[in-house]
């Protein structure tokens, strides 16, 4: 569902949604140790780049009420984006929105299949989403000068990873809003879309399959070997007992 939602927002034609879903699956299930998986990923990236290039051209001739049409107008009316930037922006939106939404839903499912969906789902959604955040770190930064933080020196040029989990679990947080979607001018443009996807997907599973259960013990769930994105390799369930 996240792939289809993002594809529709971008303006990808409905007749390409099946291929879009397949490309999305190849991206979020990539296994660096598998040549076959790497081949699927390469094909998915090639398909997405070609599709977004053709959609940009099509939206220039017949614009619609979608993101790519808006970007094309910005490119043509104000010369704000190059053709490569248009395609790259569409690709970034697809990758960032897709991977995060998929793993966010998966992590929430893993929690609820162990504890049960709360009756006050809407009231606890924010808390559950924060705990299931698939991105433990903010986008990496680089020290432009030597930094002293307490007794620790961060040399100029070193990579700095800021822990979102650490900030949100800090006892000194004192009610500060979660940093899950950023803050201020860099607040995630897709935050509301994530809310909509989670609200549409998570409760619906338990409505359709009220007896759904994990097919393996929670301790046996396998997570991706990635420092960047905390998400499941798979989520085996029994839909009916």
C-alpha positions in Angstrom: 0.0 0.0 0.0 2.8 2.6 0.7 4.1 2.1 -2.8 0.7 2.7 -4.4 0.0 5.7 -2.2 3.3 7.3 -3.1 3.0 6.4 -6.7 -0.4 8.1 -6.9 0.9 11.2 -5.1 3.7 11.4 -7.7 1.4 10.9 -10.6 2.6 7.4 -11.8 -0.2 6.1 -14.1 -2.4 3.4 -12.7 -1.4 0.9 -15.4 2.1 0.9 -14.0 1.2 0.3 -10.4 1.8 -3.4 -10.6 5.4 -2.9 -11.8 5.8 -0.1 -9.2 4.8 -2.5 -6.4 7.3 -5.1 -7.8 10.1 -2.5 -7.9 9.3 -1.4 -4.4 9.5 -5.0 -3.1 12.9 -5.4 -4.7 14.1 -2.2 -3.0 12.9 -2.9 0.6 13.9 -6.6 0.6 17.4 -6.0 -0.8 20.0 -8.4 0.6 23.6 -7.2 0.1 24.9 -10.8 0.5 22.8 -12.1 -2.4 23.8 -11.6 -6.1 20.2 -12.4 -7.1 18.8 -9.7 -4.8 21.4 -7.2 -6.1 20.3 -8.0 -9.7 16.6 -7.4 -8.7 17.6 -4.1 -7.1 19.5 -3.0 -10.2 16.5 -3.8 -12.4 14.2 -2.0 -10.0 16.3 1.2 -10.0 16.6 1.1 -13.8 12.8 0.7 -14.1 12.0 3.5 -11.7 14.5 5.9 -13.3 13.0 5.2 -16.7 9.4 5.4 -15.5 10.0 8.8 -13.7 11.7 10.2 -16.8 8.8 9.2 -19.0 6.3 10.6 -16.4 8.1 13.9 -16.3 7.8 14.2 -20.1 4.1 13.2 -20.0 3.2 15.6 -17.3 4.8 18.5 -19.3 2.3 17.8 -22.1 -0.6 16.9 -19.9 -0.2 18.2 -16.3 -2.3 16.9 -13.5 -3.0 17.4 -9.8 0.1 15.6 -8.6 3.6 16.3 -7.3 5.5 15.7 -10.5 3.2 18.1 -12.4 3.9 20.7 -9.7 7.6 20.2 -10.0 7.5 20.4 -13.8 5.7 23.8 -13.5 8.4 25.0 -11.1 11.0 23.8 -13.7 9.4 25.4 -16.7 7.9 28.6 -15.1 10.8 29.6 -12.8 13.7 27.4 -14.0 14.0 26.0 -10.4 14.8 22.4 -11.2 16.8 20.6 -13.9 15.5 17.5 -15.7 17.9 15.4 -13.7 16.8 17.0 -10.5 13.1 16.3 -11.3 13.8 12.6 -11.8 16.1 12.4 -8.8 13.5 14.1 -6.6 10.8 11.7 -7.6 13.2 8.8 -7.0 14.1 10.2 -3.5 10.4 10.6 -2.6 9.7 7.1 -3.7 12.6 5.5 -1.8 12.4 7.6 1.4 8.7 7.4 1.7 8.4 3.8 0.7 11.1 2.3 2.9 10.2 4.2 6.0 6.5 3.6 5.7 6.9 -0.2 5.0 9.3 -0.7 8.0 7.2 1.5 10.2 4.1 -0.6 9.6 6.1 -3.8 10.0 7.6 -2.7 13.3 4.2 -1.7 14.6 2.7 -5.0 13.6 5.5 -6.9 15.4 4.7 -5.0 18.6 0.9 -5.4 18.3 1.0 -9.1 17.4 2.9 -9.6 20.7 0.8 -7.4 22.9 -2.5 -6.9 21.1 -4.0 -3.8 19.4 -5.1 -1.3 22.0 -8.8 -0.2 22.2 -7.6 3.4 22.1 -5.6 3.0 19.0 -5.9 6.6 17.8 -4.8 7.9 21.2 -1.8 5.6 21.4 -0.8 5.7 17.7 1.8 8.4 18.2 3.5 6.5 21.1 3.5 3.3 19.0 4.9 5.0 15.9 7.7 6.6 17.9 8.7 3.2 19.4 8.6 1.6 16.0 10.5 4.4 14.2 12.7 2.6 11.6 15.2 5.4 11.4 17.4 5.4 14.5 19.7 8.2 13.2 19.2 11.6 11.6 20.8 12.2 8.2 24.5 12.2 8.7 26.4 15.4 9.3 30.1 16.4 9.0 32.1 18.4 11.5 33.3 21.6 9.7 35.7 22.3 12.6 37.0 20.5 15.7 34.1 20.1 18.2 34.5 19.6 21.9 31.5 17.9 23.6 32.3 17.3 27.2 35.6 15.4 27.2 35.2 14.1 23.7 36.8 15.8 20.7 35.2 15.3 17.3 37.9 16.1 14.7 37.1 18.3 11.7 35.8 16.2 8.8 34.5 13.3 10.9 31.0 11.9 10.3 28.5 12.7 13.0 25.4 10.5 13.5 22.7 12.0 15.7 20.6 9.4 17.5 16.9 10.1 17.2 16.2 7.2 19.6 18.6 8.7 22.1 17.1 12.2 22.0 13.5 10.9 22.3 14.4 8.6 25.2 16.3 11.4 27.1 14.8 11.9 30.6 15.4 15.6 30.1 13.0 15.6 27.1 10.2 17.0 29.4 7.3 16.7 26.9 9.3 18.0 23.9 7.7 16.7 20.7 9.3 13.6 19.1 12.1 14.1 16.6 10.9 11.2 14.5 9.9 13.5 11.7 12.4 16.3 12.4 11.7 19.8 13.6 11.3 23.3 12.3 11.9 24.0 8.6 13.1 20.5 8.1 10.0 18.8 9.4 9.2 15.8 7.1 6.8 16.7 4.3 5.5 13.1 4.4 4.6 13.0 8.1 0.9 13.3 7.5 1.1 10.7 4.7 2.7 8.3 7.1 -0.1 8.9 9.6 -2.7 8.2 6.9 -0.9 5.0 5.7 -0.5 3.7 9.3 -4.1 4.4 10.1 -5.3 2.7 6.9 -3.0 -0.4 7.2 -2.5 -1.3 10.9 -6.1 -1.4 12.2 -7.4 -3.0 9.0 -5.2 -6.1 9.5 -6.9 -6.8 12.8 -10.4 -6.0 11.5 -10.0 -8.4 8.6 -8.1 -11.1 10.6 -9.1 -10.7 14.3 -7.3 -14.0 15.1 -4.0 -13.1 13.4 -1.0 -14.3 15.4 2.8 -14.4 14.9 3.8 -17.7 13.3 7.1 -17.8 15.2 8.1 -16.6 18.7 8.8 -12.9 18.9 12.4 -13.7 19.8 12.9 -15.4 16.4 11.8 -12.4 14.3 14.8 -11.5 12.0 15.7 -7.8 11.4 17.7 -6.4 8.6 21.5 -6.1 9.1 21.5 -2.3 8.7 22.6 0.6 10.9 20.5 3.0 8.8 17.1 1.4 8.7 15.6 -0.8 11.5 13.1 -3.1 9.8 12.1 -6.7 9.6 13.4 -9.1 6.9 10.0 -10.8 7.1 7.0 -11.0 9.3 5.6 -14.5 9.4 2.0 -14.7 10.7 -0.9 -17.0 10.9 -4.0 -15.2 9.7 -6.4 -17.7 11.1 -6.0 -20.3 13.9 
